[in-house]
């Protein structure tokens, strides 16, 4: 994929899709640095934008932070909401 400038919602959807692909639900989590590098392949200026949108997803309770914020996982209580959002964003799930 080619890097492109994306809206805040598109970046949030990229984060959710990455975590969904990793199977990071509840106690299964993924490393933040690994996620940031992967998302950086499709999002321009990924550092600041990714951090900001990840914090928003944590505040919205769609994503949970683990181990003092070094790892993240999807909130299994919002599974239907997350999957509907990914389908609406046209990700293959």
Secondary structure, 3 states (H helix, E strand, C coil): CCCECCCHHHHHHHHHHHHHHHCCECCCCEEHHHHHHHHCCCECCHHHHHHHHHHHHHHCCCEEEEHHHCEEEECHHHHHHHHHHHHHCCCCC
